[in-house]
Amino acid sequence: MRLRLKELLEENGYEQKEAAEFLGISTRSVSELCTNKTKRYPKEALEKIIDKFNITDMNELFEIRGNRDD
């Protein structure tokens, strides 16, 4: 499973620094979320992403991949 935060930010014209501000997390954490270097997603940050981008389908937020090593 891969978080699509990087794509959401690009599609909506946001920089990672701006995302850190509206998500209330560090820019390093945003970078790790964007590059999928973390395996844990802060619940509060996911809720803010869903609200900010009006996500109604989890396929907009996550990409499911067949191979766990992807």
C-alpha positions in Angstrom: 0.0 0.0 0.0 1.4 3.4 -1.0 0.1 6.8 0.2 -0.5 9.1 -2.7 0.3 12.3 -0.8 3.0 13.5 -3.2 0.6 13.3 -6.1 -2.2 15.0 -4.2 0.1 17.9 -3.3 1.3 18.3 -6.9 -2.2 18.1 -8.4 -3.4 20.8 -6.0 -0.3 23.1 -6.2 1.0 22.6 -2.7 4.6 22.4 -1.6 5.7 20.0 1.2 6.4 23.0 3.5 2.7 24.2 3.1 1.5 20.6 3.7 3.5 20.5 6.9 1.7 23.6 8.1 -1.8 22.5 7.4 -1.1 18.9 8.6 0.6 20.1 11.8 3.6 17.8 11.3 7.3 18.4 10.5 8.5 18.9 6.9 10.6 15.8 7.4 7.5 13.8 8.3 5.8 15.1 5.1 8.8 14.2 3.1 8.7 10.7 4.5 5.0 10.4 3.8 5.5 11.6 0.2 8.3 9.2 -0.5 6.6 6.4 1.4 9.5 5.8 3.7 7.3 5.4 6.7 5.0 2.4 7.4 2.9 4.2 10.0 0.5 7.0 9.0 -0.5 9.5 11.7 -4.3 9.2 12.0 -4.7 13.0 12.5 -2.6 13.7 9.4 -4.7 11.3 7.3 -7.9 12.9 8.6 -6.6 16.4 7.6 -5.5 15.1 4.1 -9.0 13.6 3.6 -10.6 16.9 4.6 -8.2 19.2 2.7 -8.6 17.3 -0.6 -12.2 16.3 -0.1 -11.4 12.6 -0.5 -14.4 10.3 -0.7 -12.7 7.2 -2.0 -9.7 5.6 -0.3 -8.3 4.8 -3.8 -7.6 8.6 -4.1 -5.5 8.4 -1.0 -3.8 5.0 -1.3 -2.5 2.9 -4.1 -2.7 -0.8 -3.5 0.1 -2.8 -5.0 0.3 -6.5 -5.5 3.9 -7.1 -4.3 4.6 -6.1 -0.7 8.2 -5.0 -1.8 6.9 -2.3 -4.2 
